[in-house]
Amino acid sequence: MSTAREQPDPRATLRSGLPDRYLTPDDIAEIFEVPKETVYQWRRKRMGPPGFRIGKHIRYDPADVLAHVAERKNNDQNAA
């Protein structure tokens, strides 16, 4: 019997609502199915969801991630 709590697939939570916690770069990479280095490049180029620092750690607010996705989808639809 396993006592370790299994983590849900973050991509599934994006469709049904993100978890009620700040997301890590690993979470963002898994949600968007990109390498973690891509997440860091997005941050350096200010292209991806906005993140913020807590000490030396980067975190992402789930509301900001959803807003970023909505903005990207809207921009893509307007460009088509």
C-alpha positions as CSV (number, residue, x, y, z in Angstrom):
1,M,0.0,0.0,0.0
2,S,1.5,3.3,-1.1
3,T,1.2,6.3,1.3
4,A,2.7,8.8,-1.1
5,R,0.1,11.1,-2.6
6,E,0.1,11.0,-6.4
7,Q,0.2,14.3,-8.2
8,P,-2.5,14.9,-10.8
9,D,-1.5,15.6,-14.4
10,P,-1.0,19.4,-14.5
11,R,-2.2,19.5,-18.1
12,A,-5.6,18.1,-17.0
13,T,-5.9,20.8,-14.4
14,L,-5.3,23.5,-17.0
15,R,-8.5,22.4,-18.8
16,S,-10.5,22.1,-15.6
17,G,-8.9,24.8,-13.5
18,L,-5.4,25.1,-12.2
19,P,-4.4,24.0,-8.7
20,D,-5.0,26.4,-5.8
21,R,-1.2,27.0,-5.3
22,Y,1.5,28.9,-7.0
23,L,3.0,26.9,-9.9
24,T,6.7,26.1,-10.4
25,P,8.7,26.2,-13.6
26,D,8.4,22.4,-13.7
27,D,4.6,22.7,-13.5
28,I,4.6,25.3,-16.4
29,A,6.8,23.0,-18.5
30,E,4.6,20.0,-17.9
31,I,1.4,21.9,-18.5
32,F,2.6,23.3,-21.9
33,E,4.6,20.2,-22.8
34,V,7.8,22.1,-23.3
35,P,11.3,21.7,-21.8
36,K,11.9,23.6,-18.6
37,E,14.6,25.6,-20.4
38,T,11.9,26.9,-22.7
39,V,10.0,28.2,-19.7
40,Y,13.2,30.1,-18.5
41,Q,13.7,31.5,-22.1
42,W,10.1,32.7,-22.1
43,R,10.8,34.5,-18.8
44,R,14.0,36.1,-20.1
45,K,12.3,37.2,-23.3
46,R,9.1,38.2,-21.4
47,M,7.0,36.0,-23.7
48,G,5.4,33.5,-21.4
49,P,3.1,33.7,-18.4
50,P,4.4,36.3,-15.9
51,G,6.3,34.9,-13.0
52,F,7.6,36.3,-9.8
53,R,10.5,35.5,-7.4
54,I,10.2,34.2,-3.9
55,G,13.8,34.4,-2.8
56,K,15.7,32.5,-5.4
57,H,12.6,30.6,-6.6
58,I,10.3,31.5,-9.5
59,R,6.6,31.0,-9.1
60,Y,3.6,31.6,-11.3
61,D,0.1,32.6,-10.2
62,P,-2.5,30.3,-11.7
63,A,-4.8,33.2,-12.5
64,D,-1.9,34.9,-14.5
65,V,-1.3,31.6,-16.4
66,L,-4.9,31.4,-17.4
67,A,-5.0,35.1,-18.4
68,H,-1.9,34.5,-20.5
69,V,-3.4,31.5,-22.3
70,A,-6.6,33.5,-23.0
71,E,-4.6,36.4,-24.3
72,R,-2.6,34.2,-26.6
73,K,-5.7,32.4,-27.9
74,N,-7.3,35.8,-28.6
75,N,-4.3,37.1,-30.4
76,D,-4.1,34.0,-32.5
77,Q,-7.8,34.2,-33.4
78,N,-7.4,37.9,-34.4
79,A,-4.4,37.2,-36.5
80,A,-6.2,34.5,-38.5
